[in-house]
Amino acid sequence: MVIETSRFGSVEVDESRLIEFPKGILGFPNEHKYALIQTGEESSFYWLQSVDRSELAFVVCDPRLFVPDYRVPIRADELDQLGLEDPAGAQVFVIVNKVEETLTGNLQGPLVVNVATRGAKQLVLSDRRYTTRHPLMRLPSRQVAVSRTA
């Protein structure tokens, strides 16, 4: 399937990379279908691109790459909504933002995807160990080359 994006133009997306949020994502309750677009072979980051709105996309990642002890407590009713019997059948992503020279992740609002059905839900955690701007990594500073002439 081909989707239009404001960042990459027309993109061919395998339908197995489509994810559906029946209740949307916080702030975007009417946007339900997204494509997971890998940014590069070695990249830990993906674009979660709306299928219907070319300008709507989020950078996401697996938070455990940066916070190894991060765990999402999924209640039984949330497992039911996702069609899961076992949390092991889920993939967790968090939305990434750039704050000054740091990439942060919204660890209080993880995106939980049923790997088998690609149905998804954004959870809102009450665990105060995590924040909506949890530091993931510092970006390398840009060095400006200065040439001197005699």
HUZI-V741810 format. One record per helix or strand of 2 or more residues. SS is the DSSP state (helix for helix, strand for strand). FROM is the first residue (numbers start at 1). TO is the last residue. If there is no record, write none. Layout:
BEGIN
SS|FROM|TO, SS|FROM|TO
END
This chain:
BEGIN
strand|2|5, strand|9|12, helix|15|17, strand|18|21, strand|33|38, strand|45|50, strand|57|61, helix|63|65, helix|76|82, helix|87|89, strand|90|99, strand|102|105, strand|111|114, strand|119|122, strand|134|138
END
